Amino acid sequence: MGDFQFLYPAWFLALIPMAYLLRNRKPKSVVTSLIAPHLLRQMQTGAASRPSWPRWVLAVCWVLSVIALAGPSWEKNSIPGFQLAGARVLVMDMSHSMYTTDIKPNRLSQAHFKALDLLPGWTDGSTGLVAYSRDGYLISPLTDDSSTLTSLIPALSPGIMPFAGSNAAKGIEEAISLIKQAGYRQADIILITDGINDKELAESLSLLSDNPFRVSSLAIGTTEGGPVRHSDGSIFLQDDKTVISRLSLKNLKTLAAKTEALLKHSDLMTVT
């Protein structure tokens, strides 16, 4: 009984109209000079014989209803108010192709700049951060203060990833898991990447088929592309050939269209 409480005590204000209904009422004065004495006695007898129990039954039902609406509780449960606001997860591509220098100084630096530009505008709701290479990795859980991510984003690079590779679906999967664990039913996923292949697209759409989350993409790179480089600036070679990374927007457009989201390439916004 020590934890007994009413969750919505304001409902007790609804008892005021009932108190007004049950208050003692004085009989209205009757002008006796205009009514014969025997008729006056008959009228007073009829008024006194009227039953008052309907009003009391109504009063009891009213009180019980008010108590039920007030929410009597023997347990204290916190109500997650964060669910009333929006949520978003920033998913950043940390594949080796982000070192490509078709955008100066390179794609990775531009991804950092763009991410940091987005954070000040996210003042409502919670923001989380995920990075991916061959797998997805949680960098920051959902937080109401997105400015706390500003110290984490510049430190992200392909060099700190446990395994090299590129799989956007794994990043999206990690973001979905983060959103669900926090109890959100609706949220936005913002993908900053230099492109996804057909397999990544198919796996991403499969993950999103049962989850009503929008995936907006910010594409980093150019369609002409450029040589992929190491973190020290040297050219990345494969079978003695320079590896060239070119941005393709086709799959990103499909991903945005399927989730009713947005695609942004450089400074041009394309609504799909």
Disulfide bonds with the S-S distance in Angstrom:
none
